[in-house]
């Protein structure tokens, strides 16, 4: 009872039961969901902001790259313009010096002009007509006693030729050109009558005629030729090349025909096309000017000009085709020789492999042979003749198996021949095949095989030709 009293006085654990209201639980769930949505939206806004910053960074980098490229292109164009201007200035100064202080240049629309031919002028092939304004600018600079005749450089795209002056009667902005000059510039004079604007020839390249300048229309939109005053030195040598081989074959008096044609010219330029007519029947033949001395463009007025005729372009093309054919044949022969050498190397390598294999087989066969017995009444000497003609003797016991003969033959050098073989005697003819393992003949003795004499002579006979065996 005394111990029970204190135990009853101990405090008891308080148990509190709380009951959550259903509405309060619902509010907690909604708050939790709202918090999660807020966190999700905040993360999304953060990712969007990061993506926006990265996009702006890329856009700035791209803009900077484009700016750098634009500045580099502008700088390159500026340098190119400066270089072009410097080249033009240097050319201008060089021409001023060469032209003895005279300078005149203008881009003009080309037109067919036959005035020189109509007037019967002797050097009519390259006489051009210029506008009056061109003459008013050039004439005060030009002193005939110091500068000589008026010559002009005519440039159209990559084409270049030269001419001399007919008159200053062409319309403003126009240059009148004879057929020869138009032809040398790649312009087809046959498509237009006199006074009509010239058009690019069918064979002219894209460099010769800019697509931005159509053949017809107002002068500002038409093809233009740059006409520049040039002083030319007298020519001393010209090399001409016919287009077709018929020139040398059918021309007849080439010297006279050339003299008659060149008398109608005042200038020659490398790349010009000269049409020489046959004296006999008037057949025209085209020749190209491929070389001139002392300069690429010369005057041929009052000068002794040495002319050389090169093989025709047609002949050169035929020669080039023949050279190509010969080169092709040489290449084919070279490839055939290389193939033959390759096959020979393969055959030699294969023969070396076979030789090495045969040597290894002979060594293995020699190692497998039992020792050669001493001479006795029980021994027989067998001489085996190989395909090389050599005879190799060896003693065997009459009790040795026939397989021992083949074992000995395997140690012999059979030359270049390989394959299955048999042993045979000639008088009388008897044949021994190599016994296979497990056959009755594999254990048959020499005595049982009829080799009972003191000496027996055998030969090696191949069962199949070496070629067939190798194949």
C-alpha positions in Angstrom: 0.0 0.0 0.0 2.9 2.4 0.7 4.5 1.7 -2.6 1.1 2.1 -4.5 0.4 5.6 -3.2 3.3 7.3 -5.0 2.5 5.4 -8.2 -1.0 6.8 -8.1 0.3 10.3 -7.7 2.2 10.2 -11.0 0.8 12.5 -13.8 -1.0 10.8 -16.6 -0.1 11.5 -20.3 -2.6 13.9 -21.8 -4.2 12.7 -25.0 -5.6 15.5 -27.2 -7.8 14.6 -30.2 -8.1 17.2 -32.9 -10.6 16.9 -35.7 -9.7 18.8 -39.0 -12.6 20.5 -40.6 -13.1 19.4 -44.2 -13.2 22.9 -45.5 -9.8 23.7 -43.9 -8.3 20.6 -45.6 -9.6 21.7 -48.9 -8.1 25.2 -48.4 -4.7 23.6 -47.5 -4.8 21.6 -50.8 -5.7 24.6 -52.8 -2.9 26.6 -51.2 -0.4 23.8 -52.0 -1.5 23.7 -55.6 -1.4 27.4 -56.0 2.2 27.4 -54.5 3.2 24.8 -57.0 1.7 26.7 -59.9 3.5 29.8 -58.8 6.8 28.0 -58.6 6.2 26.5 -62.1 5.3 29.9 -63.6 8.3 31.5 -61.9 10.5 28.8 -63.3 8.9 29.3 -66.8 9.4 33.1 -66.6 13.0 32.5 -65.5 13.6 30.1 -68.5 11.9 32.6 -70.9 14.0 35.4 -69.6 17.1 33.3 -70.0 16.1 32.4 -73.5 15.4 36.0 -74.3 18.8 37.1 -73.1 20.5 34.3 -75.1 18.5 35.3 -78.2 19.4 38.9 -77.9 23.1 37.8 -77.4 22.9 35.8 -80.6 21.2 38.6 -82.5 23.9 41.1 -81.3 26.6 38.6 -82.3 25.1 38.1 -85.7 24.7 41.9 -86.1 28.3 42.4 -85.1 29.4 39.7 -87.6 27.4 41.2 -90.4 28.8 44.7 -89.5 32.3 43.3 -89.6 31.7 41.5 -92.9 30.1 44.7 -94.4 33.0 46.8 -93.2 35.5 44.3 -94.6 33.6 44.2 -97.9 33.4 48.0 -98.0 37.2 48.1 -97.2 37.9 45.6 -100.0 35.8 47.5 -102.4 37.5 50.7 -101.4 40.9 49.1 -101.9 39.8 47.7 -105.2 38.5 51.1 -106.3 41.8 52.7 -105.3 43.8 50.0 -107.1 41.6 50.4 -110.2 42.0 54.2 -110.0 45.7 53.8 -109.6 45.9 51.4 -112.5 43.9 53.9 -114.6 46.1 56.7 -113.5 49.2 54.7 -114.3 47.8 53.7 -117.7 46.8 57.3 -118.4 50.3 58.5 -117.6 51.9 55.7 -119.6 49.6 56.5 -122.6 50.3 60.2 -122.2 54.0 59.5 -122.3 53.7 57.1 -125.3 51.2 59.4 -127.1 53.6 62.4 -126.5 51.1 64.2 -124.3 47.9 63.5 -126.3 44.9 61.9 -124.5 41.4 61.3 -125.6 39.0 58.5 -124.7 35.2 57.9 -124.9 32.7 55.1 -124.8 30.6 55.2 -128.0 27.9 53.1 -129.5 29.2 51.1 -132.5 27.5 51.4 -135.9 28.4 49.8 -139.3 30.1 52.4 -141.5 31.0 51.7 -145.2 32.0 55.3 -146.1 35.6 54.4 -146.6 34.8 51.6 -149.0 32.3 53.8 -150.9 34.9 56.5 -151.3 37.4 54.0 -152.6 40.0 54.6 -149.9 42.9 52.2 -150.2 43.4 51.5 -146.5 39.7 51.3 -145.8 39.6 48.1 -143.7 40.2 49.9 -140.4 39.0 53.5 -141.0 36.6 54.7 -138.3 34.4 57.7 -138.1 34.1 59.7 -134.8 31.8 62.4 -133.5 32.6 66.0 -134.1 33.0 66.6 -130.3 35.7 64.0 -130.1 37.6 65.8 -132.9 37.2 69.2 -131.2 38.8 67.7 -128.0 41.6 65.8 -129.8 42.6 68.0 -132.6 44.1 70.8 -130.5 46.4 68.3 -128.7 47.5 66.5 -131.8 50.4 67.8 -134.0 50.6 65.7 -137.2 54.3 66.6 -137.6 55.1 65.3 -134.1 52.5 62.6 -133.5 51.9 61.3 -137.0 48.6 59.7 -138.1 45.8 59.4 -135.6 45.4 55.8 -134.4 42.9 54.6 -131.9 42.5 51.6 -129.6 39.0 50.1 -129.6 38.0 47.9 -126.6 34.9 45.9 -126.2 34.8 43.4 -123.3 37.9 41.3 -123.6 38.3 42.1 -127.4 40.9 44.7 -128.5 41.8 46.1 -131.9 43.2 49.3 -133.4 42.1 51.6 -136.3 42.9 54.9 -137.9 40.8 57.9 -138.5 38.4 58.4 -141.4 36.6 61.6 -140.3 34.8 63.3 -137.5 31.3 63.0 -139.1 29.7 60.4 -136.9 26.6 61.3 -134.8 27.2 62.3 -131.2 27.7 59.2 -129.0 28.3 57.0 -132.0 31.5 55.5 -133.7 31.3 54.3 -137.2 33.2 51.0 -137.7 34.0 49.1 -140.9 33.2 45.3 -141.1 36.8 44.3 -140.3 36.9 46.3 -137.0 33.4 45.0 -136.0 34.6 41.4 -136.7 37.7 41.8 -134.6 35.6 43.2 -131.7 33.3 40.2 -131.9 30.4 42.2 -133.3 28.4 40.9 -136.3 28.1 43.5 -139.0 26.1 41.3 -141.3 23.0 41.6 -139.2 22.6 45.4 -139.7 22.7 47.8 -142.6 24.9 50.9 -142.6 24.0 53.3 -139.8 22.2 50.7 -137.7 23.7 49.8 -134.3 25.8 46.7 -134.3 25.0 43.6 -132.2 27.2 41.1 -130.5 28.2 38.3 -132.9 26.8 34.8 -132.3 30.2 33.6 -131.3 30.9 36.4 -128.9 31.2 35.4 -125.3 29.4 36.7 -122.3 32.4 38.9 -121.5 32.2 40.5 -124.9 28.6 41.7 -124.5 27.2 42.6 -121.1 23.6 41.4 -120.6 22.9 44.8 -119.0 23.4 46.5 -122.4 20.9 45.2 -125.0 21.8 45.5 -128.7 18.8 47.7 -129.5 17.2 50.7 -127.9 18.4 54.3 -127.0 22.1 54.9 -127.3 22.6 55.0 -123.5 21.3 51.4 -123.3 23.2 50.0 -126.3 26.5 48.2 -126.5 29.4 50.6 -126.2 33.0 50.5 -127.5 35.7 52.4 -125.7 37.7 54.5 -128.2 41.1 55.7 -127.0 43.8 57.6 -128.9 47.0 55.6 -129.3 50.3 56.2 -130.9 51.5 53.1 -132.8 55.0 52.1 -133.9 55.7 50.8 -137.4 55.5 47.0 -137.5 58.4 44.8 -138.6 57.1 41.3 -138.2 53.7 39.6 -138.2 52.8 35.9 -137.8 49.5 34.8 -139.2 47.6 31.6 -138.7 44.9 30.3 -141.1 41.8 28.9 -139.5 41.5 26.0 -142.1 44.1 23.9 -143.9 42.5 24.8 -147.2 44.4 28.1 -147.2 47.8 26.4 -147.8 46.2 23.9 -150.1 44.0 26.0 -152.3 45.4 29.6 -152.0 47.8 29.6 -154.9 49.9 32.8 -154.9 49.8 33.5 -151.1 52.3 36.3 -151.2 50.4 38.4 -153.7 47.1 37.8 -152.0 48.5 38.8 -148.6 50.0 42.0 -150.0 46.7 43.0 -151.6 44.8 42.4 -148.4 47.3 44.1 -146.0 47.4 47.2 -148.3 43.8 47.8 -147.2 44.9 47.9 -143.5 46.6 50.7 -141.6 47.0 48.7 -138.3 47.3 45.2 -137.0 46.7 43.9 -133.5 47.3 40.5 -132.0 44.0 38.7 -132.1 42.8 40.4 -135.2 41.1 38.4 -137.9 42.3 39.1 -141.5 40.3 37.8 -144.4 42.4 37.1 -147.5 40.8 36.3 -150.8 42.2 33.9 -153.3 43.4 35.6 -156.5 42.1 32.7 -158.6 38.5 32.4 -157.5 38.0 35.0 -154.7 37.4 32.4 -152.0 37.9 34.1 -148.6 40.2 32.6 -146.0 40.3 33.7 -142.4 43.7 34.2 -140.8 44.4 35.2 -137.2 47.2 37.6 -136.1 49.0 35.6 -133.4 52.2 37.6 -133.1 53.6 41.0 -133.9 56.8 42.9 -133.5 57.9 45.3 -132.0 54.7 45.6 -130.1 51.3 43.7 -129.8 49.7 46.5 -131.9 51.5 48.1 -134.8 51.1 50.5 -137.8 51.7 49.0 -141.2 51.7 52.3 -143.1 54.9 52.8 -145.1 56.8 50.0 -143.4 58.5 46.7 -144.6 56.6 44.0 -142.8 57.9 40.4 -142.7 55.0 37.9 -142.6 55.2 34.3 -141.5 52.4 31.8 -142.0 51.9 29.3 -139.2 50.2 25.9 -139.6 46.5 26.2 -139.6 44.3 25.9 -136.5 42.6 22.9 -138.2 46.0 21.3 -138.7 47.1 22.0 -135.1 43.8 20.5 -133.9 44.4 17.4 -136.0 48.0 17.2 -134.7 46.7 17.6 -131.1 44.2 14.8 -131.7 46.9 12.6 -133.2 49.2 13.4 -130.2 46.3 12.6 -127.9 45.7 9.3 -129.7 49.4 8.4 -129.5 49.4 9.4 -125.8 46.4 7.3 -125.2 48.0 4.3 -127.0 51.2 4.9 -125.0 49.1 5.0 -121.8 47.3 1.8 -122.8 50.6 0.1 -123.6 52.1 1.3 -120.3 49.1 0.0 -118.4 49.4 -3.3 -120.3 53.1 -3.5 -119.4 52.4 -2.7 -115.8 49.7 -5.4 -115.7 52.1 -7.9 -117.3 54.8 -6.9 -114.8 52.3 -7.2 -112.0 51.2 -10.7 -113.1 54.8 -11.7 -113.6 55.5 -10.5 -110.0 52.5 -12.4 -108.8 53.7 -15.5 -110.6 57.2 -15.2 -109.3 55.9 -14.6 -105.8 53.7 -17.7 -106.2 56.6 -19.7 -107.6 58.7 -18.6 -104.7 56.0 -19.6 -102.3 55.7 -23.0 -104.0 59.4 -23.4 -104.0 59.6 -22.5 -100.3 56.7 -24.9 -99.5 58.4 -27.7 -101.5 61.7 -27.1 -99.7 59.9 -27.2 -96.3 58.1 -30.4 -97.4 61.4 -32.0 -98.5 62.9 -31.1 -95.1 59.9 -32.5 -93.3 60.0 -35.7 -95.4 63.7 -36.1 -94.8 63.2 -35.7 -91.1 60.5 -38.4 -91.1 62.6 -40.9 -93.0 64.2 -43.7 -90.9 68.0 -44.1 -91.0 69.5 -45.6 -94.1 70.4 -49.3 -93.5 73.8 -50.7 -94.0 74.5 -52.9 -97.0 73.3 -56.4 -96.4 71.6 -59.3 -98.0 68.3 -57.8 -96.9 68.8 -54.4 -98.5 67.9 -53.1 -102.0 69.3 -50.0 -103.5 66.7 -47.9 -105.3 67.7 -45.2 -107.8 64.9 -42.7 -108.4 65.2 -40.4 -111.4 63.5 -37.0 -111.0 62.2 -34.8 -113.9 65.4 -32.8 -113.9 67.3 -36.0 -115.0 69.1 -36.4 -111.8 69.2 -39.9 -110.1 69.2 -40.2 -106.4 70.1 -43.6 -104.8 69.1 -44.9 -101.4 69.2 -48.3 -99.6 66.0 -49.8 -98.2 65.3 -53.0 -96.4 63.1 -55.4 -98.4 60.8 -55.4 -95.4 60.3 -51.6 -95.6 56.8 -50.5 -96.7 56.3 -49.1 -100.2 55.3 -45.8 -98.6 59.0 -45.4 -97.6 59.9 -45.1 -101.3 57.4 -42.2 -101.6 58.8 -40.7 -98.4 62.3 -40.7 -100.0 61.0 -39.3 -103.3 59.4 -36.5 -101.3 62.8 -35.4 -100.2 64.0 -35.0 -103.8 64.0 -31.7 -105.7 61.5 -32.2 -108.5 62.3 -28.9 -110.2 59.5 -26.6 -111.2 56.9 -29.4 -111.3 54.4 -29.9 -108.5 51.5 -32.2 -107.9 50.6 -35.9 -107.4 53.0 -38.4 -108.8 53.6 -42.1 -109.0 56.7 -44.3 -109.2 57.3 -46.6 -112.2 60.0 -48.8 -113.7 60.6 -48.9 -117.4 61.8 -52.5 -118.2 59.6 -54.1 -117.5 57.1 -51.4 -116.9 55.6 -51.5 -113.5 53.8 -48.8 -111.6 53.4 -48.1 -107.9 50.8 -45.6 -106.7 51.2 -43.7 -103.4 49.3 -45.8 -100.9 46.8 -43.9 -98.8 46.8 -44.2 -95.0 44.6 -47.1 -93.9 44.9 -49.0 -97.3 46.3 -52.5 -97.5 49.1 -51.2 -99.8 50.2 -48.8 -97.0 51.8 -51.8 -95.2 52.9 -53.8 -98.3 56.6 -54.3 -98.2 59.1 -53.8 -101.1 59.6 -57.5 -101.4 55.8 -58.0 -101.7 55.7 -55.2 -104.3 58.3 -57.0 -106.4 61.3 -54.9 -105.6 63.6 -57.8 -104.7 66.8 -57.1 -106.7 70.0 -55.7 -105.4 69.3 -52.5 -107.4 66.0 -51.1 -108.7 65.6 -48.1 -111.0 62.4 -46.0 -110.8 61.2 -42.8 -112.3 58.8 -40.1 -111.1 55.7 -39.8 -113.2 53.3 -36.9 -112.6 49.7 -38.0 -112.7 48.4 -34.7 -114.1 50.2 -31.9 -115.9 51.7 -29.3 -113.6 49.5 -26.5 -115.1 46.3 -28.4 -114.5 47.5 -29.2 -111.0 48.4 -25.6 -110.3 45.1 -24.4 -111.6 
